[in-house]
Amino acid sequence: MSEFRVPRSALRTLDRRHFLRAGAVSTAVSMSGWMGELALAAEQAKAKPKRSCILLWMNGGPSTIDLWDLKPGHENGGPFKEISTTAPGLKIGEHLPKIAMHGDRLAVLRGMTTKEGDHARGTYLMRTGQLPGAAGIQYPSIGALVSKELGDPRAELPNFLSIAPQRFFAQEAFGPGFLGPVHAPLIVGENQAFNPNAPGTMVDDALKVADLAKPKAIDGTTASVRLDLLREMQEDFAAGRPGQMARSHAAAYDRAIRLMQSDGARIFDLATEPEKTRDKYGRNLFGQGCLLARRLVEKGVPFVEVSLGNWDTHGQNFDQVKNLCGSLDAAWGALMDDLKDRGLLDTTTIVWMGEFGRTPKINQGNGRDHYPNAWSTVLAGGGIKGGQAVGKTSKDGTTVEERPTTTLDMLATLCMALGIDYEKTNPSNVGRPIRIVDKPCNPVTEVVA
Amino acid sequence: MSARLRLVLAVAALAAPPAARAAEVAPAPKADPADTIAAIIDRHLTADWEARGIRPAARTDDAEFARRAYLDLIGRAPRAPETREFIDDANPNKRAALVDRLLTLPGHAGHFAAVTRAAWLPQTTTNFQLANAGVQFENWLRIRYRENTPADEVVRRILTVPFTVNTQNPMFRFVQPTGNDPDATNLVGFYQANEARPENLGSAVSRLFVGVRLECAQCHDHPFARYTREQFWEFAAFFAETSPLPATAPSFVGPLPPQGNKNRITIANTQKQVVAKFFDGTSPEWTDARTPRQELADWLTRPENPYFAQNAVNRMWAHFFGIGILDPVDEPGDNNPPSHPALLDELGRAFVAARFDNRALVRGITRSRAYQLSSKTTHPSQSDPRWFARMSLKGLTPAQLFDSMVAATGHREPGFMRQNQFNFNAQPNNPRSAFLNRFASNEKATEANTTILQALMLMNGQFVTDVTSIEKGEVLGAIAEMPGWDSRQRVTALFLNAFARNPSPEELEKFASYVDRGGTSGDPKKALADVFWVLLNSPEFLFNH
């Protein structure tokens, strides 16, 4: 960090107006304030947030009837069998054996019933609790909401990281909405969707933060002076054109600079992990992404999400689900093991979900189609009373018979597990305060520890 | 034209006063539809500002206007000689003249085709299976914009192209052109991108050409607007030929209906069949001679249909203002009324009267007072973007950003790299591909967010590092080494290249003295590089303002 310190002599080369302004404006924007904030951040970094959340986002709509709520003996059940877990009475799909070893920490919500069967709208609904476009309100994603509640605004690392997202259906569903760009996620490993089996080095590179190091030819003093001059240009421009775009530009640069000065680069370098650990998570984007999530949670990052795609199994559902389970089971199982070993499982809540479930009826192509009517999500770890399934679907899996659970119910449950008051409000872009989780919601208190 | 000749001409243009241009202005023989359109806009907005007690922002200066017009019309900021030429031009009608000239450049057709393709077929940017369909469709659009094909004809051509659908692979319906239409290969991309499914095609056509988003009515009645699930499927049924119903045995009761089953569809997850019907509840007089798609195209584009023209006008408006008169542009309804319904209505009529002439619309909008307002706020009453009392800031598309980088820095780009327009994977050693990938976004232009990764790329990335180095940066190197210039001239040249304007006296003083002192290293050339880096990282460069 010291190489960024600006000698007074360098500042003296700037004009008088600069000095007048540096003295007059708030510390958040002047050079000296910027350095001060970093020192403060170093102090604050010691006080880690108590809680973290890892969202395992299953892009495309996972076939939960083959994973969490099997229908053995029914024609809708398909070929998969149930297996026991470490929790008596809780059974899950046979292709998740490692996760089954943590059955006592899992709460399966089998009564999910939601309203959207379209990828974009379903994604927005599950990640914000709302339908897109409603009354012009830009709802924040759950990651942004949690990051605001649990995050330290002065932390070196961003409070919200999104690993390997595939955002093209619903980019806004991954964003900060009315909470503003400060709560936008840092994204790594994006656009790898078409290369799920990339070799290890490609995965490692994809999970690094690109362009994190300043150019070698630019020394620390010059870099600092450049940033200072840039800050003035930003201020001049924003003074006449106030608004979210100029603010977002300034916020992104602030956070980028903070990240450059942290030991962020090392955290994203997975080569520093033992080979055995890396193998355990699976040498693929999702596996290594989960490993990165663990490292980030260890550093106190409050919200990390890791996406696993290709769940849109309209054809050959069972081959594809089995295949995806290989990645999911290894990575999530290893994540549970590691968090437990490090004493972090009690403070880290894991939520597993996609945008909807899939039709119980198997279609002509041996696939399953979109089905929001009756499906499952899973909560695990910190704040969760594990070893149980709450809610029940009919024998054929088509309807919820017990404890119907809406998106808002599920999000409120997650907030309770994280110790967040979901009734708290944030100011919104339409001028009225909006709750973290909107009414009507009825959290599944049975699963909250 | 050789690079050298171009350079000579550019220099000559800088030296000679543009007297010839001023002399070209002749009185228009009859009413230019663009003037009619501009007058409509000015009349409605002026009245509205007065009624609301709004004090609109100042008129843009020439430099800001030129940058805006270049970005909006040809997809990049002007190069320094272009800016200087425009600023120095004494022609009082130079703004209209600039727009007219930009409309004739190949860059205009290219930019509008890219923007339209991204809006109409967004799937082709994100689904690599459809990338080629996107390329072909964009090629076709480029020719349409170059020839200024009327908007109704563009849509009619798309809707009536002959094709067959190969459904052998249930996961990927392959659309094949038929007949002798030489454009058909390019046009079927529209159907391919919509998976050749009636429900996808129905909602795309409704959204893009009627301005009504129907998707949610696919599964249930539309929550806000007045469209029902049944209406959705009735509209989708115009594309029923892509999902033929199982053949029915000939009946002994009466003749077959003229369309057979080509206009009939089963509502998903039900047994109910519906026959194609327009939103207004009317049906075509079905005959064997005309297909459902032809009927739809005619209904859609006939002059009495206000939806078509208003939607086209509103989308064009949103292109230039960043926000539509109806915004979002495809969500009309009681909860989302247009900001200026009478203006939209009258502009729609004017567009019909101008025979759907896109260029007349562009020329009209850009001549309006509202388009020529500064983005700089001077009064609190300008704050709501829906009243168009100042220009909204707009984010740049990834291509606009990179092309503006090229214009500002003199980066020489191999031709094959220029063809790259998709963001699936950043290709190594291809800066355009890297930018398109990193800056890909489907956010609204007026709500574009800068990400940490974008900031890092602009601060530390290889491309910006190269173009801001004295050794590798073409423009920077030339400015730093121009014999006989003092620091003030060099800084001015950097501002013209990056911001398309001259520096303010304050800025000139600050940066020239920084350069004179040699920045942090004692080397004035390195200090110039610092200045250029600062300008390229500034919001003024990164936004359209």
Boltz contact constraints between the chains, C-beta under 6 A:
constraints:
  - contact:
      token1: [A, 10]
      token2: [B, 520]
      max_distance: 6.0
  - contact:
      token1: [A, 13]
      token2: [B, 514]
      max_distance: 6.0
  - contact:
      token1: [A, 13]
      token2: [B, 517]
      max_distance: 6.0
  - contact:
      token1: [A, 15]
      token2: [B, 510]
      max_distance: 6.0
  - contact:
      token1: [A, 117]
      token2: [B, 219]
      max_distance: 6.0
  - contact:
      token1: [A, 133]
      token2: [B, 331]
      max_distance: 6.0
  - contact:
      token1: [A, 168]
      token2: [B, 126]
      max_distance: 6.0
  - contact:
      token1: [A, 171]
      token2: [B, 442]
      max_distance: 6.0
  - contact:
      token1: [A, 181]
      token2: [B, 449]
      max_distance: 6.0
  - contact:
      token1: [A, 184]
      token2: [B, 449]
      max_distance: 6.0
  - contact:
      token1: [A, 186]
      token2: [B, 452]
      max_distance: 6.0
  - contact:
      token1: [A, 194]
      token2: [B, 128]
      max_distance: 6.0
  - contact:
      token1: [A, 211]
      token2: [B, 456]
      max_distance: 6.0
  - contact:
      token1: [A, 211]
      token2: [B, 457]
      max_distance: 6.0
  - contact:
      token1: [A, 211]
      token2: [B, 460]
      max_distance: 6.0
  - contact:
      token1: [A, 211]
      token2: [B, 461]
      max_distance: 6.0
  - contact:
      token1: [A, 214]
      token2: [B, 460]
      max_distance: 6.0
  - contact:
      token1: [A, 215]
      token2: [B, 460]
      max_distance: 6.0
  - contact:
      token1: [A, 215]
      token2: [B, 465]
      max_distance: 6.0
  - contact:
      token1: [A, 221]
      token2: [B, 520]
      max_distance: 6.0
  - contact:
      token1: [A, 222]
      token2: [B, 520]
      max_distance: 6.0
  - contact:
      token1: [A, 225]
      token2: [B, 520]
      max_distance: 6.0
  - contact:
      token1: [A, 226]
      token2: [B, 530]
      max_distance: 6.0
  - contact:
      token1: [A, 226]
      token2: [B, 533]
      max_distance: 6.0
  - contact:
      token1: [A, 226]
      token2: [B, 534]
      max_distance: 6.0
  - contact:
      token1: [A, 229]
      token2: [B, 534]
      max_distance: 6.0
  - contact:
      token1: [A, 230]
      token2: [B, 534]
      max_distance: 6.0
  - contact:
      token1: [A, 230]
      token2: [B, 537]
      max_distance: 6.0
  - contact:
      token1: [A, 233]
      token2: [B, 538]
      max_distance: 6.0
  - contact:
      token1: [A, 237]
      token2: [B, 539]
      max_distance: 6.0
  - contact:
      token1: [A, 237]
      token2: [B, 540]
      max_distance: 6.0
  - contact:
      token1: [A, 240]
      token2: [B, 376]
      max_distance: 6.0
  - contact:
      token1: [A, 241]
      token2: [B, 375]
      max_distance: 6.0
  - contact:
      token1: [A, 241]
      token2: [B, 393]
      max_distance: 6.0
  - contact:
      token1: [A, 245]
      token2: [B, 393]
      max_distance: 6.0
  - contact:
      token1: [A, 245]
      token2: [B, 448]
      max_distance: 6.0
  - contact:
      token1: [A, 246]
      token2: [B, 539]
      max_distance: 6.0
  - contact:
      token1: [A, 248]
      token2: [B, 449]
      max_distance: 6.0
  - contact:
      token1: [A, 248]
      token2: [B, 450]
      max_distance: 6.0
  - contact:
      token1: [A, 249]
      token2: [B, 450]
      max_distance: 6.0
  - contact:
      token1: [A, 249]
      token2: [B, 539]
      max_distance: 6.0
  - contact:
      token1: [A, 252]
      token2: [B, 450]
      max_distance: 6.0
  - contact:
      token1: [A, 252]
      token2: [B, 451]
      max_distance: 6.0
  - contact:
      token1: [A, 252]
      token2: [B, 452]
      max_distance: 6.0
  - contact:
      token1: [A, 252]
      token2: [B, 455]
      max_distance: 6.0
  - contact:
      token1: [A, 253]
      token2: [B, 455]
      max_distance: 6.0
  - contact:
      token1: [A, 255]
      token2: [B, 452]
      max_distance: 6.0
  - contact:
      token1: [A, 256]
      token2: [B, 452]
      max_distance: 6.0
  - contact:
      token1: [A, 256]
      token2: [B, 455]
      max_distance: 6.0
  - contact:
      token1: [A, 256]
      token2: [B, 456]
      max_distance: 6.0
  - contact:
      token1: [A, 315]
      token2: [B, 171]
      max_distance: 6.0
  - contact:
      token1: [A, 365]
      token2: [B, 170]
      max_distance: 6.0
